[in-house]
Amino acid sequence: MTFQDALRKLLADNNMTVNELAEKTGVKQPSISGGWLKTGRISTDKLFTLSKIFNVDAEALLKGRIVMNEKENIKKNIANLLKSKNWSTYDLATKIGVSQPAVQGWLSRGSINKANLAKVAKLFNTTTDNLIGGSSSALNPIPTRRIAVISWVQAGTWTDMPDNFEYDEYIETDSSIGNDCYALRVNGDSMMGTNRTIPEGSIVIVQPCELDFDRLNHKVVIAIENGDATMKELVLDGSVPYLKPWNPAYGIIKFTEATKIIGRVIRVQYEP
């Protein structure tokens, strides 16, 4: 396989057009069609740009080796992870929020987009680099931290809870999560949108925060509204703040003097 073949396959596997690649790399479309894809000539800096866009090794891409190697590794590593949990393809599809045929495609062809690869990595508490790496590296977990899964009622008083309080449930997440964070299990479908979704039953990790509209604009927050905790995207319309659900079936909530922001969602962690 040549560099041109590898690049064509990467474009196809990522559902990316030449025009989209041109925008991402900052070059003109004819330079890709008539240059990279036709002659295989590419500057070193643009080669490294491609390697970052597609998350592949630059030297291997240039030699046309990367596509098959990565796909074989992804197939093998996901299969090994499923076996380690005794999960079916249906189990993985349900936890990630994709169709079962999509997961079967990952296992048969190794074709998976970056977003879903990241979801798989989070679910198994590993990294995307491990999933596309060789051998059994995908089974080597990253350092973890145990945090409490609390109720939506407890979320309103989290900062007042004693450090030695024992909760009914805990989850393992990676060690980069701060000591002051907590987790909530998602109830309802108000954040299940068309293009973005936080599925019911998934777990969100929350970082306590102060109210700062500029910093929190377009961030998913936990708010206290009418005595109840809710999860919505905070959106500023000019200087007017709103709480916006991603599911269009639900209405936008106007901010009032009684509305209180108690935390920002920093991660969605799917239930193992």
N, C-alpha and C positions, 0 to 999 in steps of 0.2 A: 504494500500500500504506500502511495506517495503522500507528500504533504497536501497536495491538492485534494486527493481522495479523502484524507483524514478531515480536512476542513469542511468539505462538502457534507460528510457524514455528521460532523458536529453541528453544522447548521440545521440539518434535517432532524437530528435527535432532539435539538432544543427548540424546534419550531421557529427558527429565526431566519428572516429573509436577509438577502445581501444588503438591502437598504438599511435594515435595522442594525446590521453589523457595522455598516459605514458610520452610522450615527454614534455607536458605542466606541468605535476606534478613532473617530475624528478624521477619517479619510474619505475621499470621494468614491462613489459606487463603482465607476469604471476602473479605479485602481484595484478593486477587489476582483471584479469580474474578469477584467483583461490582464490583471497582473497576478495576484495571489492564486486565483483559481485556474488560471490558464498556464502561466509559466512557472509558478511555484516560487517566484522571487518575492522576498519580503525582508524589510529591514529588521535588525535585531530588536530595536525598541518596540516595533509593532508586533513582533513575534511574542515578546513578553507580555504585551497588552492582550493578545489573543489567549495566552496561557492563563491570565487572570480572569478573563471573561468566561472561559469554559472550564476553569479550575483543572487544568491539565499541565503536565510537565512540558516546558518549552522545547527542550531538546528532543524528547520523544515525539512531540507533535511535528516538528520539522522533519523527522525521519519517517513519519507516517505510522508509528508503532502504537500511539497512545490509545486509539479508539478501541481496538479489540482488547488490549490489556485492561483498561479500566472497566469495560463492560463485563469481562469475565470475572474480575475481582468483585464487582458489585453483585453479580449473580451469586457468586460463591458465598460472599460475606452475609448477604441478606438471608440466604438459605440456612447458613450456620446459625445465625441469630434466631431465626424462627425455630430451628431444631432445639436450641438451648432453652427456649421458653415453652416448647411443646405447643406452639401456636400454628394455626392453619393460615392460609392466605386470606380467608374471610376474617379471621381475628385481626390480622394486621390492617386490612382494608378498613375495618370498622374503627379501629383506634386512630388511624391516620386521617380518615375522612375522605377516602377515595373508593372507587369501585373495585370489586374483587378481580375482574379481568385486568385492571391496571397493575395490580400487584403480581398477577400471573405473568404479565408482560415483563415486569422487572426481573423476574426469575428466569424467564426463557430467553430474553434478549439483552437484559442488562441496561435497558433504556429507561432513564428516570430523570426528570428535570431537577434543577437545583433546589426548588422549594420543597419538593417531596423528599429529596435526599436529606435535606436538613431536618424534616419532620421525623424521618426514620432514625437519624442520628440522635435526636433529642429523646425519642421514645426509648431507645436502647442505651441511653446515657453514654454515648460515644461521640465521635466527631465525623464530619464528612470525609476528612482526609483518611481516617481509618477505614471507612467504608469503601473508598476507591483504592486503598492500598492493597498490597499483596498479602500472602499467607493468612494467618488468622488474626491479624492486627485489629480487626473490627470487634473482636471479643475482649480487647483490653480496655477496661473502663477508665474514664478520667476520674480524678479525685472528686469525692462527693461530700455533700453536707446534708444533714437531716433537718427539715423544717416542718413546722406544725401545719396541718390542714385544719382550719378553724371554721366555725359556722359564720354565716353572714351577720348574725346578731353580734357575735364576739368581735367581728371586724371593727365595729364602732367603738370598742373599748380596748383595742389591741395595745395601745401605748400604755394603758394603765394595768395591764396584766403582769403579775409577778414573774420574774425570770425563771423560777423553779416550778411554775405551773405545769402539770402534766396533762396533755391533750389526748383525746381518744385516738387520733390518727396522725401519722407523720408520713412524709414522702422523702425519697432521696433525690437530690438535685446536685448540680455541679458546684464545686467549692467557690466559684466566683460570686455566688449569691450571698448577699450581706446577711449578717447575724440578725438584723432587725426585720427581715422579710418574713412573710407568712404566705400560706396558700389557701385558695378558696376553690371549692368544687362548683362548677358552673351549673346553674339551674335555669331552665327556660331556653328559648330560641331567639331572644331579641338581638343577639349578636351574630346570628347566622345569616350573613348577607350573600349576595350573588357572587361578588369578587373576593370578599374577605369574610372569614368566618371563625368564630370561636365556638365550637360545638358544645351542646349540652352534654354534661358528664365529664368534660375535660377539666383540667386543673390549671388555674392561673396563679402565677407567683406575683405577689404584690410588694412593692417597695413603699413604705410610708413616706408621705411628702407633704410639704406645705403648699398652700394654694398660690400658684403663680400662673396666671392665664397665658402669658406669652410662652413660658416653658412647656406648659401642658397642652397647648393648642394642637389638636389632631392626635393627641395621645389617648389611650384607653385608660380610664380612671375608675376608681371605686368611690362612689359618692353616697352620702346619706341624704335621702330625700323623703320628707314626710315620715321620718322615723325609721325608714327602711333603707338598707344598703342596696345599691344597684351598680351595675357595670355598664358603662357607656363610653363613647368617644366624646371628649370635650372639644367643642368647635366654637371658634370666635367668628361672629358675623359683624365685622367692624370691631366695635368694642363690647358687643353684646354676647355673653357666653350662653351656650346651649349644651345639653347632654343628648347626643345623637345615637340611636340604635342603628346597627347595620342592617337589620331586617326591616324592609320598607313597610311591613305590616304594622309596625309600631310607630307611635308618634314621637316627635322631638319634645324633650322636656326643657322648659325654660328655667333658667337659674333664678332663685329667689334668695332673699337674705338668710333664709333657713337652710339653704343648700350648703353642704359641707363636703369638701374633698378630703378623703382620708388616705388615699394611696394611688399609685400608678402601676398598672400592669406592665411588668417587664418581661414576662415570658408566658407562653402557653405550653404546658407540659401535659402530653397525652398520657392517660392512665395505662401503666403497664399491665 
